[in-house]
Amino acid sequence: VVVVDLDGTLTISDVEGHIRTLRLGQYDFLHSGACDFFTKLDELGMRIVYLTARPLDWASASRVHLENAIQQSHTLPPGVLITNSTGLTGALFTEVVNKTPHIFKAQVLNELQLTLIHGGRVTEHPVFVAGFGNRPTDIVAYEQVGMDPSLIFMLDPYSNLKAVSDPRIYESYSDPNALLWLLPRLKHRVPMEKVGRIDDYTVRELVLAEDREQLKMAELQARRLQQEEFERAREQADRARYASSDELRASSRSLSR
């Protein structure tokens, strides 16, 4: 299972994300590349759980948001949505007054984990293999159910993505290097039959990363050439202006004589 927070993690910001998606129906107000990123994890056999401290009253609207989210023809993969079982007042009390949404999140994730175990799940691999959030409380909740810090990712309001245990920052979900960090670490936490598919995706992401790097280098080169051309044009204009000024001064002196 891969656990994904909603506000600020899928959407670009907490409050504005709530307003735009639930109130205004703007389902594309998402961090760059989110739909494609989680679709790839779904194709690899991961199961997505969307976890939010939003109140139960907003569950239907949240499902509509997830079902209609789209980026460049990519949609979010299907997954379980877990919300705060209390009403709006209880959810606000947890989030704003107590500031303990991690307690709710850790509790429901632990209940899900125990349900699977008691239901007959027999495997040496963990239930939760990765988690995505945007607050320190998300880190606390994910670590409490046994997630490895190297597979807990945080998003900032600028779409930058980083693993908790690693200093590297990825530009967004669109950065192939983010998946290249994640995929090799997933291999040790999933059944053997999924490993081959992960290797195939790793090769594909390596190619995408190389293409992306070449494109960035080409764009930098184009901007550098454009800047150089601009500087040359400015120098020529300055020389022409100075030459014109010299001619005017010379003409003025001649007339004075």
N, C-alpha and C positions, 0 to 999 in steps of 0.2 A: 504494500500500500504506500502511495505517495500522498502526503497530506498538504493541502493548499489552503491558506487563508484567503479571504476575499478582499476586504477593503484595505487598500494600500499595497496589496500583494498581487492580486490580479488587476484591480483598478489602480489608477495612477496615484490616488491619494485617499485617505480615510474618509473625511467628511465630504469632499467634492465627489469622490467616487460613489458614495451613497446617494447623494443628491442627483447626480447625472444618470445613474443606472436605475435606481428605484423610482425616482420622482419624474425624471425627464425622458426615460427610455433610451438614453444614449449608450447603447451596448458596446460601442467600440472604444469607450474611454478606458483603455487597458494599456498596461505596460507593453512596449514594443516586443513583438514576437511571442507573446504569452500563449496564444492559441496553438501555434505550430510547435512550440516547445513541449507543451503537455500532451499534444496529439502524438508526438514521437514517443514519449514515455508510455502512453497507452498502447501504441503499436508494439512496443517491446514487451507487453504483457503486464505492465504495472497497472494497479487499480487506483484511480484517483478518488480521494475523499476531500470534498470541499467543506472546510470547517470554519464556522464564523460565530462570533459572539452576538450577532444580530438576534433580536427576539423572535420567538416562534411566529408572531403576528406577521413578520416580513418573509416567512419561508416561501410562500407562493411567488411573491415578487422576485425573490432571489433566484428561484428556479427558472423563472422567465428570463432573467438576466443571463444565467448560465447557458440556457438553451439558445439564446439569440445573439450571444457574443460572437463577433466575427472580425477577422483581420485579414485582408487580402485573400478572401475566399476560404480562409482557415477558420474552423469553429473549435470550441472547446470540446474535449472528449466527454462522454457521459460519465457520471460519477455520483456517488452518494453525497447528499447535502445534509450536514449536521448543523443545527442552529441551537441557540440557547432555548431550553424548554420553558423558560419563564416568559412572561409577557414583557411589554415595553418597559414598564416601571422597573421590574426586576433586572432586566438587561442593562438599563441605564445605571442602576444602583451598583451592579457588578463592575461596569466599565468606568463610570465617572467617579463614584463615591469611594468604593472599596479599592478600585484599580486592581482587580484580581481576575481578569479574564483568563489568565493562565491556569487558574485552579479549575475553572469550568472545562477548559480545553483538555487539560491533562486527565481530568476525571472521565470525560466521555471517550477519550482515546483509550484509556486503560480499560473501560468497560467493553469497548469494541474488541480489544485484544483478548480479554478474558472470555468473551463470548465465543470467539473463534477457537480458542484453546479448548474450552469446555464442550464445544460443538464437535470435537473430534479432529481438530487440525493437528497433524503429526508431521513436523518438519524441524530441522535444525536451524532453519533460516528465520530471521525476525519478521514479524508482521509488518512493521513500519520501516521502510528502507530510506526514505528521504522526506524532508519537510521544508515548506516555503512560508516565510512570514515577513513582517516588516517592523516588528517591535521586539524589544528584549523579552517581554513576557511570552512571546511565541517561542523563543529559544528555550526558556525555562520549561514550558509545557512539553515541547518535543523531547528535551533531554530527560524529563521525568518518565517518559514511556520508552526510554532506551535507545533513542536515535543517536547515531554517531555524529558528533559536532562537524565532521568533515562533510556530512550530507545534510546539514541544516543550512539553508540559504536565506539571506536577508536581502530585501529590496529597499532602496531609498526612493524619495520622491522624484529623482531624476532617472529612474529605471535602472540604476547601477545595481548589479547583482554580485554577491560574494558569499562564499562559504564561511561559516563562523570560525573555523579553525585555520583559515588560509588568508593571507593578506592581499592576494590578487583580487582585483576588481574587474568584473566583466561589464561591458557597455550596456547590456540588456539581455533579455531572454534570447534575442536574435543573435548574440555572439556565439558562434560555434564552439569557442573555447570553454564556455560554461558547460555544455554537454560533454566535452572532452575531459573535463575535470570529473564530472559525475559518473559517466559510464563505466570506467575501469573499476571504480569503487562499488558500483552496483553488482558487478560480477561475483563478488565474494558474499553477496547477501541474497542471492536468488537461486532457484533450482538450476541444475546443470542444463536442462533443455532450453533455457533462456540465454545461455552464455553465447552460443553461436550467433544469435540474432544481435546481441549487444556488440559483438565483434564487427559484424557487418555495418552496423550503424556508426561505430567508431571510425571505420575506414571512410565512410561517407562524410562524416563531420570533419575529418582531417582534410579531405578535398575541399569542402566548403570553407574551412578556416584558411587554407592556402589561397583560394580564390578571393576571399574577403581581404586578406592581407595584400594581395597583388592589386586589388581594386583601390584599397586605401593608399598604397604607394603611388598608383597612377593618378589618383585625385590630388595627392600632395604635390606630385611633379607638375600637374596641370596648374595648380594654384601658384606654385613657385614661378613657373614660366609666365603666368598671367601677371604676377607681381613685378617680375623683371621687365616685362613689356610696358607695364604702367610706369615704372621708374624711368625707363628710357624715354618714353613719351613726355614725361614731366620734365626731364632734363633738357630735351630738345625744345620744349615750349619755353623753359626758362632762358635758354641760350638765345632763342629768337626774340624774347622780350627784352633781354639785356642789349642785344644788337640794335634793336629798334630804338631803345633809349639812347644808346650812344650816337646813332645817326641824328636823332632829334637834337641832342646837345650840340653836336658838331654843326648842324644847320643853324641852330640858334646863335652860336658864336660867329658864324659866317655873316649872318644878317646884322649882327651888332657892329661888325667891322665896316 
